[in-house]
Amino acid sequence: MVIDKKGRLFGKVSIIDLLIVLILIFAIVFLIKFFDKKEEVIEQKTITYTILVQEVEQGFIDKIDIGANVYNSVDNSFVGNIDSYEVEPYTETVVDAVNGKFVEVTSDNLFQVYLKIKVILNANEKGYYIGRGAIRTGKEMFIKSKGIATISFVVDLEEVEEDVEK
């Protein structure tokens, strides 16, 4: 018989002792994996990211100031400086009531703005990080600057090669 009357496996090892040893082995393996994290290489990178702001009026565009600081509206953290911007008429896709097809309608008094923001941030193989948040294409951002505040989406990211004087 594999387990005898005293609860020993093959008459030599107690099942309880075996369970305790197995639990200790699993605990040691877990602790090693938990505390043996490789150090991540974090670099300072300069990037420009482009955010899309939709359905704005001319007054918003008039308040855009090249070089102005931009902040996250939620936690007031610095997220870069306005590097440049492009303005396009705001277009919206709607259903034509007559034929039921989708058509693009361009607004006469609303615009969409592509704000290019430049910032030095932390980067690693997982992504780009400003303060407590990550910058990723598709991310919704609540931003503010002097005279403007809006909801936007990140539509482009690119690293900037800095000129280093020797």
OpenMM code with the backbone's topology and positions (N, CA, C; nanometers):
from openmm import Vec3, app, unit

residues = "MET VAL ILE ASP LYS LYS GLY ARG LEU PHE GLY LYS VAL SER ILE ILE ASP LEU LEU ILE VAL LEU ILE LEU ILE PHE ALA ILE VAL PHE LEU ILE LYS PHE PHE ASP LYS LYS GLU GLU VAL ILE GLU GLN LYS THR ILE THR TYR THR ILE LEU VAL GLN GLU VAL GLU GLN GLY PHE ILE ASP LYS ILE ASP ILE GLY ALA ASN VAL TYR ASN SER VAL ASP ASN SER PHE VAL GLY ASN ILE ASP SER TYR GLU VAL GLU PRO TYR THR GLU THR VAL VAL ASP ALA VAL ASN GLY LYS PHE VAL GLU VAL THR SER ASP ASN LEU PHE GLN VAL TYR LEU LYS ILE LYS VAL ILE LEU ASN ALA ASN GLU LYS GLY TYR TYR ILE GLY ARG GLY ALA ILE ARG THR GLY LYS GLU MET PHE ILE LYS SER LYS GLY ILE ALA THR ILE SER PHE VAL VAL ASP LEU GLU GLU VAL GLU GLU ASP VAL GLU LYS".split()
positions = [
    Vec3(0.0835, -0.1168, 0.0000),
    Vec3(0.0000, 0.0000, 0.0000),
    Vec3(0.0892, 0.1248, 0.0000),
    Vec3(0.0447, 0.2303, -0.0696),
    Vec3(0.1237, 0.3510, -0.0822),
    Vec3(0.1222, 0.4308, 0.0484),
    Vec3(0.0065, 0.4459, 0.1120),
    Vec3(-0.0041, 0.5203, 0.2382),
    Vec3(-0.0382, 0.4197, 0.3484),
    Vec3(0.0447, 0.4205, 0.4536),
    Vec3(0.0189, 0.3268, 0.5635),
    Vec3(-0.0793, 0.3860, 0.6640),
    Vec3(-0.1047, 0.3088, 0.7764),
    Vec3(-0.2026, 0.3503, 0.8776),
    Vec3(-0.1616, 0.4777, 0.9503),
    Vec3(-0.0353, 0.5114, 0.9538),
    Vec3(0.0131, 0.6309, 1.0236),
    Vec3(0.0160, 0.7533, 0.9309),
    Vec3(-0.0302, 0.7389, 0.8059),
    Vec3(-0.0364, 0.8509, 0.7131),
    Vec3(0.0966, 0.8814, 0.6465),
    Vec3(0.1832, 0.7805, 0.6391),
    Vec3(0.3130, 0.8026, 0.5755),
    Vec3(0.3114, 0.7427, 0.4356),
    Vec3(0.3781, 0.8145, 0.3458),
    Vec3(0.3898, 0.7713, 0.2073),
    Vec3(0.5020, 0.6682, 0.1994),
    Vec3(0.4718, 0.5522, 0.1493),
    Vec3(0.5662, 0.4399, 0.1413),
    Vec3(0.6261, 0.4063, 0.2773),
    Vec3(0.5561, 0.4397, 0.3843),
    Vec3(0.6016, 0.4078, 0.5187),
    Vec3(0.7163, 0.4936, 0.5661),
    Vec3(0.7550, 0.5976, 0.4930),
    Vec3(0.8725, 0.6770, 0.5299),
    Vec3(0.8415, 0.8250, 0.5491),
    Vec3(0.7623, 0.8862, 0.4594),
    Vec3(0.7412, 1.0313, 0.4627),
    Vec3(0.5954, 1.0593, 0.4946),
    Vec3(0.5722, 1.1485, 0.5910),
    Vec3(0.4370, 1.1887, 0.6272),
    Vec3(0.3798, 1.2766, 0.5159),
    Vec3(0.2528, 1.2567, 0.4846),
    Vec3(0.1879, 1.3369, 0.3799),
    Vec3(0.1861, 1.4839, 0.4200),
    Vec3(0.1649, 1.5127, 0.5446),
    Vec3(0.1627, 1.6522, 0.5925),
    Vec3(0.3004, 1.7151, 0.5729),
    Vec3(0.4050, 1.6421, 0.6044),
    Vec3(0.5402, 1.6947, 0.5840),
    Vec3(0.5650, 1.7217, 0.4352),
    Vec3(0.5175, 1.6328, 0.3496),
    Vec3(0.5334, 1.6507, 0.2057),
    Vec3(0.4584, 1.7750, 0.1572),
    Vec3(0.3365, 1.7965, 0.2058),
    Vec3(0.2601, 1.9153, 0.1691),
    Vec3(0.3300, 2.0437, 0.2144),
    Vec3(0.3841, 2.0436, 0.3337),
    Vec3(0.4561, 2.1611, 0.3848),
    Vec3(0.5774, 2.1911, 0.2975),
    Vec3(0.6516, 2.0875, 0.2586),
    Vec3(0.7691, 2.1070, 0.1726),
    Vec3(0.7263, 2.1628, 0.0366),
    Vec3(0.6189, 2.1117, -0.0218),
    Vec3(0.5715, 2.1622, -0.1503),
    Vec3(0.5261, 2.3082, -0.1408),
    Vec3(0.4553, 2.3429, -0.0345),
    Vec3(0.4125, 2.4819, -0.0141),
    Vec3(0.5340, 2.5727, -0.0008),
    Vec3(0.6353, 2.5303, 0.0713),
    Vec3(0.7567, 2.6106, 0.0858),
    Vec3(0.8285, 2.6288, -0.0483),
    Vec3(0.8339, 2.5245, -0.1283),
    Vec3(0.8981, 2.5353, -0.2594),
    Vec3(0.8229, 2.6359, -0.3472),
    Vec3(0.6898, 2.6260, -0.3517),
    Vec3(0.6113, 2.7213, -0.4312),
    Vec3(0.6274, 2.8644, -0.3795),
    Vec3(0.6329, 2.8818, -0.2472),
    Vec3(0.6503, 3.0159, -0.1896),
    Vec3(0.7865, 3.0734, -0.2274),
    Vec3(0.8896, 2.9926, -0.2223),
    Vec3(1.0247, 3.0395, -0.2581),
    Vec3(1.0294, 3.0785, -0.4057),
    Vec3(0.9720, 2.9959, -0.4931),
    Vec3(0.9696, 3.0272, -0.6360),
    Vec3(0.8935, 3.1575, -0.6600),
    Vec3(0.7790, 3.1761, -0.5944),
    Vec3(0.7010, 3.2989, -0.6090),
    Vec3(0.7804, 3.4203, -0.5629),
    Vec3(0.8446, 3.4117, -0.4485),
    Vec3(0.9209, 3.5248, -0.3959),
    Vec3(1.0391, 3.5595, -0.4869),
    Vec3(1.1039, 3.4597, -0.5413),
    Vec3(1.2163, 3.4865, -0.6325),
    Vec3(1.1659, 3.5586, -0.7572),
    Vec3(1.0552, 3.5121, -0.8140),
    Vec3(1.0009, 3.5779, -0.9330),
    Vec3(0.9518, 3.7183, -0.9009),
    Vec3(0.8933, 3.7379, -0.7838),
    Vec3(0.8382, 3.8680, -0.7461),
    Vec3(0.9470, 3.9717, -0.7216),
    Vec3(1.0538, 3.9335, -0.6520),
    Vec3(1.1573, 4.0295, -0.6145),
    Vec3(1.2748, 4.0362, -0.7108),
    Vec3(1.2844, 3.9426, -0.8030),
    Vec3(1.3960, 3.9417, -0.8964),
    Vec3(1.3564, 4.0069, -1.0285),
    Vec3(1.3121, 4.1328, -1.0199),
    Vec3(1.2743, 4.2049, -1.1417),
    Vec3(1.3977, 4.2689, -1.2007),
    Vec3(1.4096, 4.2556, -1.3314),
    Vec3(1.5220, 4.3176, -1.3999),
    Vec3(1.5026, 4.4683, -1.3985),
    Vec3(1.6112, 4.5390, -1.3829),
    Vec3(1.6023, 4.6838, -1.3855),
    Vec3(1.5736, 4.7298, -1.5272),
    Vec3(1.4723, 4.8169, -1.5393),
    Vec3(1.4372, 4.8689, -1.6690),
    Vec3(1.5318, 4.9825, -1.7045),
    Vec3(1.5726, 4.9856, -1.8285),
    Vec3(1.6566, 5.0930, -1.8767),
    Vec3(1.5648, 5.2093, -1.9130),
    Vec3(1.5809, 5.3196, -1.8432),
    Vec3(1.4997, 5.4380, -1.8684),
    Vec3(1.5896, 5.5453, -1.9270),
    Vec3(1.5478, 5.5979, -2.0419),
    Vec3(1.6248, 5.7011, -2.1096),
    Vec3(1.5420, 5.8280, -2.1191),
    Vec3(1.6103, 5.9400, -2.1260),
    Vec3(1.5443, 6.0666, -2.1544),
    Vec3(1.5387, 6.0821, -2.3061),
    Vec3(1.4213, 6.1038, -2.3603),
    Vec3(1.4029, 6.1200, -2.5044),
    Vec3(1.3262, 6.2488, -2.5297),
    Vec3(1.3554, 6.3092, -2.6430),
    Vec3(1.2759, 6.4220, -2.6883),
    Vec3(1.1839, 6.3696, -2.7971),
    Vec3(1.0546, 6.3928, -2.7797),
    Vec3(0.9578, 6.3499, -2.8803),
    Vec3(0.8671, 6.4665, -2.9158),
    Vec3(0.8045, 6.4553, -3.0300),
    Vec3(0.6909, 6.5410, -3.0612),
    Vec3(0.5729, 6.4476, -3.0808),
    Vec3(0.4619, 6.4858, -3.0232),
    Vec3(0.3399, 6.4097, -3.0459),
    Vec3(0.2330, 6.5064, -3.0932),
    Vec3(0.1482, 6.4564, -3.1792),
    Vec3(0.0438, 6.5381, -3.2392),
    Vec3(-0.0894, 6.4979, -3.1794),
    Vec3(-0.1636, 6.5984, -3.1345),
    Vec3(-0.2976, 6.5726, -3.0818),
    Vec3(-0.3989, 6.6359, -3.1753),
    Vec3(-0.5129, 6.5711, -3.1881),
    Vec3(-0.6213, 6.6209, -3.2717),
    Vec3(-0.7291, 6.6781, -3.1810),
    Vec3(-0.7619, 6.8056, -3.2060),
    Vec3(-0.8700, 6.8734, -3.1345),
    Vec3(-0.9785, 6.9011, -3.2375),
    Vec3(-1.0991, 6.8527, -3.2121),
    Vec3(-1.2065, 6.8659, -3.3102),
    Vec3(-1.3143, 6.9633, -3.2645),
    Vec3(-1.3871, 7.0150, -3.3618),
    Vec3(-1.5030, 7.1022, -3.3400),
    Vec3(-1.4695, 7.2263, -3.2575),
    Vec3(-1.3664, 7.2989, -3.2972),
    Vec3(-1.3324, 7.4234, -3.2278),
    Vec3(-1.3655, 7.5429, -3.3157),
    Vec3(-1.3880, 7.6538, -3.2503),
    Vec3(-1.4183, 7.7776, -3.3216),
    Vec3(-1.2910, 7.8585, -3.3410),
    Vec3(-1.3011, 7.9658, -3.4180),
    Vec3(-1.1862, 8.0500, -3.4484),
    Vec3(-1.1229, 8.1080, -3.3219),
    Vec3(-1.2032, 8.1361, -3.2213),
    Vec3(-1.1505, 8.1906, -3.0958),
    Vec3(-1.0477, 8.0996, -3.0300),
    Vec3(-1.0689, 7.9688, -3.0382),
    Vec3(-0.9728, 7.8719, -2.9849),
    Vec3(-0.8416, 7.8835, -3.0606),
    Vec3(-0.8498, 7.8886, -3.1929),
    Vec3(-0.7303, 7.8951, -3.2772),
    Vec3(-0.6519, 8.0227, -3.2496),
    Vec3(-0.7229, 8.1329, -3.2296),
    Vec3(-0.6575, 8.2612, -3.2026),
    Vec3(-0.5782, 8.2595, -3.0719),
    Vec3(-0.6142, 8.1733, -2.9791),
    Vec3(-0.5470, 8.1663, -2.8482),
    Vec3(-0.4272, 8.0719, -2.8464),
    Vec3(-0.4040, 7.9972, -2.9541),
    Vec3(-0.2898, 7.9052, -2.9579),
    Vec3(-0.1616, 7.9870, -2.9647),
    Vec3(-0.0694, 7.9588, -2.8733),
    Vec3(0.0559, 8.0340, -2.8622),
    Vec3(0.1732, 7.9363, -2.8786),
    Vec3(0.2480, 7.9501, -2.9908),
    Vec3(0.3644, 7.8637, -3.0140),
    Vec3(0.4634, 7.8823, -2.8990),
    Vec3(0.5118, 7.7710, -2.8438),
    Vec3(0.6062, 7.7740, -2.7329),
    Vec3(0.5410, 7.7700, -2.5954),
    Vec3(0.4096, 7.7861, -2.5899),
    Vec3(0.3396, 7.7874, -2.4604),
    Vec3(0.3455, 7.6503, -2.3940),
    Vec3(0.3516, 7.6512, -2.2613),
    Vec3(0.3471, 7.5274, -2.1839),
    Vec3(0.2081, 7.4653, -2.1955),
    Vec3(0.2056, 7.3319, -2.1998),
    Vec3(0.0802, 7.2578, -2.2041),
    Vec3(0.0769, 7.1673, -2.0818),
    Vec3(-0.0402, 7.1600, -2.0176),
    Vec3(-0.0561, 7.0821, -1.8954),
    Vec3(-0.1715, 6.9844, -1.9100),
    Vec3(-0.1623, 6.8746, -1.8354),
    Vec3(-0.2719, 6.7800, -1.8242),
    Vec3(-0.3769, 6.8461, -1.7356),
    Vec3(-0.4993, 6.8573, -1.7835),
    Vec3(-0.6051, 6.9238, -1.7071),
    Vec3(-0.6472, 6.8452, -1.5841),
    Vec3(-0.6235, 6.7159, -1.5827),
    Vec3(-0.6682, 6.6328, -1.4719),
    Vec3(-0.5779, 6.6480, -1.3501),
    Vec3(-0.4456, 6.6360, -1.3694),
    Vec3(-0.3540, 6.6417, -1.2546),
    Vec3(-0.2571, 6.7595, -1.2606),
    Vec3(-0.2751, 6.8480, -1.3584),
    Vec3(-0.1945, 6.9695, -1.3727),
    Vec3(-0.0466, 6.9413, -1.3993),
    Vec3(-0.0141, 6.8227, -1.4514),
    Vec3(0.1256, 6.7904, -1.4807),
    Vec3(0.1647, 6.8464, -1.6178),
    Vec3(0.2903, 6.8845, -1.6306),
    Vec3(0.3443, 6.9397, -1.7543),
    Vec3(0.3525, 6.8299, -1.8594),
    Vec3(0.3029, 6.8567, -1.9814),
    Vec3(0.3066, 6.7558, -2.0878),
    Vec3(0.3760, 6.8058, -2.2143),
    Vec3(0.4369, 6.9246, -2.2107),
    Vec3(0.5154, 6.9706, -2.3247),
    Vec3(0.4901, 7.1158, -2.3598),
    Vec3(0.5462, 7.1554, -2.4746),
    Vec3(0.5297, 7.2903, -2.5284),
    Vec3(0.4730, 7.2816, -2.6694),
    Vec3(0.3872, 7.3750, -2.7037),
    Vec3(0.3305, 7.3778, -2.8383),
    Vec3(0.4422, 7.4110, -2.9368),
    Vec3(0.4672, 7.3204, -3.0305),
    Vec3(0.5740, 7.3351, -3.1295),
    Vec3(0.5202, 7.3962, -3.2594),
    Vec3(0.4026, 7.3510, -3.3017),
    Vec3(0.3387, 7.4033, -3.4223),
    Vec3(0.1946, 7.3548, -3.4245),
    Vec3(0.1190, 7.4042, -3.5222),
    Vec3(-0.0182, 7.3565, -3.5376),
    Vec3(-0.0650, 7.3741, -3.6813),
    Vec3(-0.1640, 7.2925, -3.7183),
    Vec3(-0.2281, 7.3005, -3.8493),
    Vec3(-0.3786, 7.3042, -3.8274),
    Vec3(-0.4462, 7.3831, -3.9086),
    Vec3(-0.5908, 7.3975, -3.8973),
    Vec3(-0.6551, 7.3479, -4.0258),
    Vec3(-0.7619, 7.2704, -4.0102),
    Vec3(-0.8393, 7.2231, -4.1245),
    Vec3(-0.9866, 7.2475, -4.0946),
    Vec3(-1.0688, 7.2624, -4.1972),
    Vec3(-1.2126, 7.2718, -4.1724),
    Vec3(-1.2608, 7.1420, -4.1070),
    Vec3(-1.3547, 7.1532, -4.0158),
    Vec3(-1.4088, 7.0349, -3.9494),
    Vec3(-1.5052, 6.9647, -4.0436),
    Vec3(-1.4831, 6.8366, -4.0645),
    Vec3(-1.5741, 6.7567, -4.1470),
    Vec3(-1.6350, 6.6474, -4.0618),
    Vec3(-1.7588, 6.6168, -4.0937),
    Vec3(-1.8302, 6.5152, -4.0180),
    Vec3(-1.9016, 6.4239, -4.1171),
    Vec3(-1.9035, 6.2961, -4.0896),
    Vec3(-1.9741, 6.2007, -4.1742),
    Vec3(-2.1152, 6.1835, -4.1191),
    Vec3(-2.2139, 6.2081, -4.2049),
    Vec3(-2.3540, 6.1969, -4.1642),
    Vec3(-2.4292, 6.1142, -4.2684),
    Vec3(-2.5468, 6.0701, -4.2313),
    Vec3(-2.6312, 5.9939, -4.3232),
    Vec3(-2.7194, 6.0923, -4.3990),
    Vec3(-2.7160, 6.0844, -4.5321),
    Vec3(-2.8018, 6.1675, -4.6161),
    Vec3(-2.9445, 6.1157, -4.6018),
    Vec3(-3.0360, 6.2035, -4.5580),
    Vec3(-3.1744, 6.1630, -4.5315),
    Vec3(-3.2481, 6.1219, -4.6590),
    Vec3(-3.2040, 6.1724, -4.7741),
    Vec3(-3.2733, 6.1435, -4.8993),
    Vec3(-3.2413, 6.0038, -4.9509),
    Vec3(-3.1086, 5.9721, -4.9616),
    Vec3(-3.0728, 5.8430, -5.0216),
    Vec3(-3.0150, 5.7426, -4.9218),
    Vec3(-3.0004, 5.7807, -4.7952),
    Vec3(-2.9537, 5.6883, -4.6929),
    Vec3(-2.8058, 5.6562, -4.6991),
    Vec3(-2.7288, 5.7310, -4.7786),
    Vec3(-2.5852, 5.7079, -4.7905),
    Vec3(-2.5090, 5.8009, -4.6962),
    Vec3(-2.3871, 5.7581, -4.6635),
    Vec3(-2.3005, 5.8422, -4.5810),
    Vec3(-2.2358, 5.9489, -4.6680),
    Vec3(-2.2370, 6.0729, -4.6190),
    Vec3(-2.1728, 6.1830, -4.6894),
    Vec3(-2.0911, 6.2645, -4.5886),
    Vec3(-1.9847, 6.3273, -4.6378),
    Vec3(-1.9045, 6.4143, -4.5529),
    Vec3(-1.9536, 6.5574, -4.5675),
    Vec3(-1.9768, 6.6206, -4.4537),
    Vec3(-2.0230, 6.7581, -4.4510),
    Vec3(-1.9147, 6.8428, -4.3874),
    Vec3(-1.8758, 6.9511, -4.4537),
    Vec3(-1.7731, 7.0409, -4.4017),
    Vec3(-1.8401, 7.1606, -4.3373),
    Vec3(-1.7938, 7.1940, -4.2171),
    Vec3(-1.8492, 7.3074, -4.1433),
    Vec3(-1.7834, 7.4374, -4.1879),
    Vec3(-1.8616, 7.5435, -4.1890),
    Vec3(-1.8085, 7.6744, -4.2249),
    Vec3(-1.7440, 7.7459, -4.1062),
    Vec3(-1.7886, 7.7159, -3.9840),
    Vec3(-1.7385, 7.7900, -3.8684),
    Vec3(-1.6744, 7.7025, -3.7607),
    Vec3(-1.6582, 7.5736, -3.7881),
    Vec3(-1.5884, 7.4848, -3.6944),
    Vec3(-1.4648, 7.4284, -3.7623),
    Vec3(-1.3620, 7.4012, -3.6804),
    Vec3(-1.2338, 7.3559, -3.7332),
    Vec3(-1.1829, 7.2370, -3.6534),
    Vec3(-1.0870, 7.1668, -3.7114),
    Vec3(-1.0106, 7.0675, -3.6365),
    Vec3(-0.8652, 7.1109, -3.6423),
    Vec3(-0.7991, 7.0999, -3.5269),
    Vec3(-0.6635, 7.1500, -3.5129),
    Vec3(-0.5719, 7.0339, -3.4759),
    Vec3(-0.4592, 7.0258, -3.5467),
    Vec3(-0.3542, 6.9307, -3.5129),
    Vec3(-0.2452, 7.0087, -3.4397),
    Vec3(-0.2369, 6.9893, -3.3079),
    Vec3(-0.1348, 7.0554, -3.2269),
    Vec3(-0.0153, 6.9628, -3.2139),
    Vec3(0.1024, 7.0105, -3.2504),
    Vec3(0.2247, 6.9328, -3.2345),
    Vec3(0.2911, 6.9821, -3.1058),
    Vec3(0.3130, 6.8899, -3.0120),
    Vec3(0.3683, 6.9223, -2.8809),
    Vec3(0.5032, 6.8542, -2.8663),
    Vec3(0.6023, 6.9307, -2.8216),
    Vec3(0.7381, 6.8785, -2.8035),
    Vec3(0.7665, 6.8676, -2.6540),
    Vec3(0.8288, 6.7565, -2.6141),
    Vec3(0.8560, 6.7346, -2.4720),
    Vec3(0.9750, 6.6399, -2.4548),
    Vec3(1.0476, 6.6577, -2.3450),
    Vec3(1.1505, 6.5624, -2.3027),
    Vec3(1.0847, 6.4748, -2.1975),
    Vec3(1.0940, 6.3433, -2.2168),
    Vec3(1.0265, 6.2516, -2.1257),
    Vec3(1.1092, 6.1268, -2.1020),
    Vec3(1.0574, 6.0402, -2.0168),
    Vec3(1.1213, 5.9118, -1.9894),
    Vec3(1.0686, 5.8086, -2.0878),
    Vec3(1.1597, 5.7233, -2.1354),
    Vec3(1.1201, 5.6193, -2.2298),
    Vec3(1.1904, 5.4891, -2.1942),
    Vec3(1.1223, 5.3800, -2.2187),
    Vec3(1.1828, 5.2471, -2.2081),
    Vec3(1.1223, 5.1611, -2.3179),
    Vec3(1.1481, 5.0305, -2.3134),
    Vec3(1.0978, 4.9464, -2.4223),
    Vec3(0.9457, 4.9356, -2.4216),
    Vec3(0.8808, 4.9734, -2.3124),
    Vec3(0.7351, 4.9641, -2.3039),
    Vec3(0.6639, 5.0890, -2.3538),
    Vec3(0.7327, 5.2039, -2.3546),
    Vec3(0.6645, 5.3233, -2.4011),
    Vec3(0.7288, 5.4525, -2.3558),
    Vec3(0.6530, 5.5610, -2.3746),
    Vec3(0.6945, 5.6957, -2.3376),
    Vec3(0.6102, 5.7413, -2.2194),
    Vec3(0.6759, 5.8030, -2.1193),
    Vec3(0.6059, 5.8393, -1.9970),
    Vec3(0.6324, 5.9836, -1.9574),
    Vec3(0.5241, 6.0551, -1.9289),
    Vec3(0.5319, 6.1915, -1.8766),
    Vec3(0.4650, 6.1884, -1.7399),
    Vec3(0.5393, 6.2291, -1.6384),
    Vec3(0.4815, 6.2282, -1.5037),
    Vec3(0.4313, 6.0902, -1.4676),
    Vec3(0.3027, 6.0808, -1.4380),
    Vec3(0.2441, 5.9531, -1.3983),
    Vec3(0.1736, 5.8808, -1.5119),
    Vec3(0.1760, 5.9396, -1.6324),
    Vec3(0.1001, 5.8799, -1.7412),
    Vec3(0.1845, 5.8481, -1.8626),
    Vec3(0.1309, 5.7644, -1.9462),
    Vec3(0.1974, 5.7245, -2.0703),
    Vec3(0.1392, 5.8048, -2.1861),
    Vec3(0.2224, 5.8268, -2.2873),
    Vec3(0.1768, 5.8904, -2.4107),
    Vec3(0.1746, 5.7816, -2.5172),
    Vec3(0.0569, 5.7584, -2.5736),
    Vec3(0.0408, 5.6551, -2.6754),
    Vec3(-0.0546, 5.7050, -2.7834),
    Vec3(-0.0337, 5.6612, -2.9056),
    Vec3(-0.1255, 5.6959, -3.0133),
    Vec3(-0.2636, 5.6398, -2.9801),
    Vec3(-0.3652, 5.7237, -2.9960),
    Vec3(-0.5021, 5.6837, -2.9651),
    Vec3(-0.5474, 5.7235, -2.8263),
    Vec3(-0.4552, 5.7689, -2.7421),
    Vec3(-0.4904, 5.8046, -2.6050),
    Vec3(-0.5680, 5.9358, -2.6020),
    Vec3(-0.6710, 5.9396, -2.5217),
    Vec3(-0.7463, 6.0627, -2.5002),
    Vec3(-0.6718, 6.1467, -2.3966),
    Vec3(-0.6585, 6.2761, -2.4249),
    Vec3(-0.5887, 6.3658, -2.3329),
    Vec3(-0.6752, 6.4875, -2.3042),
    Vec3(-0.6803, 6.5252, -2.1782),
    Vec3(-0.7450, 6.6479, -2.1361),
    Vec3(-0.6325, 6.7479, -2.1123),
    Vec3(-0.6230, 6.8493, -2.1973),
    Vec3(-0.5101, 6.9408, -2.1882),
    Vec3(-0.5567, 7.0843, -2.1692),
    Vec3(-0.4627, 7.1661, -2.1197),
    Vec3(-0.4885, 7.3085, -2.1074),
    Vec3(-0.3573, 7.3829, -2.1267),
    Vec3(-0.3711, 7.5063, -2.1725),
    Vec3(-0.2596, 7.5975, -2.1885),
    Vec3(-0.3156, 7.7363, -2.1621),
    Vec3(-0.2341, 7.8351, -2.1724),
    Vec3(-0.2824, 7.9705, -2.1455),
    Vec3(-0.3933, 8.0053, -2.2445),
    Vec3(-0.5137, 8.0210, -2.1945),
    Vec3(-0.6267, 8.0617, -2.2772),
    Vec3(-0.7041, 7.9504, -2.3432),
    Vec3(-0.6572, 7.8245, -2.3363),
    Vec3(-0.7297, 7.7142, -2.3997),
    Vec3(-0.7371, 7.5935, -2.3072),
    Vec3(-0.8411, 7.5157, -2.3240),
    Vec3(-0.8566, 7.3871, -2.2557),
    Vec3(-0.9445, 7.3009, -2.3447),
    Vec3(-0.9098, 7.1743, -2.3578),
    Vec3(-0.9850, 7.0892, -2.4506),
    Vec3(-0.9617, 6.9412, -2.4235),
    Vec3(-1.0423, 6.8616, -2.4891),
    Vec3(-1.0250, 6.7164, -2.4939),
    Vec3(-0.9667, 6.6848, -2.6315),
    Vec3(-0.8674, 6.5977, -2.6348),
    Vec3(-0.8013, 6.5680, -2.7614),
    Vec3(-0.7600, 6.4214, -2.7649),
    Vec3(-0.7096, 6.3808, -2.8814),
    Vec3(-0.6583, 6.2452, -2.8984),
    Vec3(-0.5196, 6.2526, -2.9592),
    Vec3(-0.4281, 6.1669, -2.9110),
    Vec3(-0.2943, 6.1588, -2.9683),
    Vec3(-0.3057, 6.0827, -3.0997),
    Vec3(-0.2586, 6.1456, -3.2089),
    Vec3(-0.2699, 6.0820, -3.3404),
    Vec3(-0.1344, 6.0465, -3.4010),
    Vec3(-0.0239, 6.0975, -3.3421),
    Vec3(0.1081, 6.0670, -3.3961),
    Vec3(0.2135, 6.0892, -3.2890),
    Vec3(0.3206, 6.0099, -3.2945),
    Vec3(0.4359, 6.0208, -3.2039),
    Vec3(0.5619, 6.0042, -3.2862),
    Vec3(0.6621, 6.0868, -3.2584),
    Vec3(0.7903, 6.0633, -3.3239),
    Vec3(0.9029, 6.1157, -3.2370),
    Vec3(1.0124, 6.0404, -3.2354),
    Vec3(1.1301, 6.0819, -3.1612),
    Vec3(1.2030, 6.1899, -3.2402),
    Vec3(1.2587, 6.2863, -3.1686),
    Vec3(1.3317, 6.3959, -3.2318),
    Vec3(1.4791, 6.3743, -3.2060),
    Vec3(1.5561, 6.3793, -3.3114),
    Vec3(1.7021, 6.3703, -3.2979),
    Vec3(1.7528, 6.5076, -3.2602),
    Vec3(1.8112, 6.5179, -3.1429),
    Vec3(1.8633, 6.6446, -3.0949),
    Vec3(2.0032, 6.6660, -3.1502),
    Vec3(2.0340, 6.7883, -3.1923),
    Vec3(2.1692, 6.8227, -3.2362),
    Vec3(2.2582, 6.8372, -3.1137),
    Vec3(2.3643, 6.7618, -3.1110),
    Vec3(2.4579, 6.7665, -2.9987),
    Vec3(2.5846, 6.8373, -3.0442),
    Vec3(2.6171, 6.9475, -2.9768),
    Vec3(2.7383, 7.0213, -3.0125),
    Vec3(2.8567, 6.9557, -2.9448),
    Vec3(2.9668, 6.9450, -3.0206),
    Vec3(3.0870, 6.8818, -2.9656),
    Vec3(3.1877, 6.9848, -2.9257),
] * unit.nanometer
topology = app.Topology()
chain = topology.addChain("A")
for resn in residues:
    res = topology.addResidue(resn, chain)
    for name in ("N", "CA", "C"):
        topology.addAtom(name, app.Element.getBySymbol(name[0]), res)
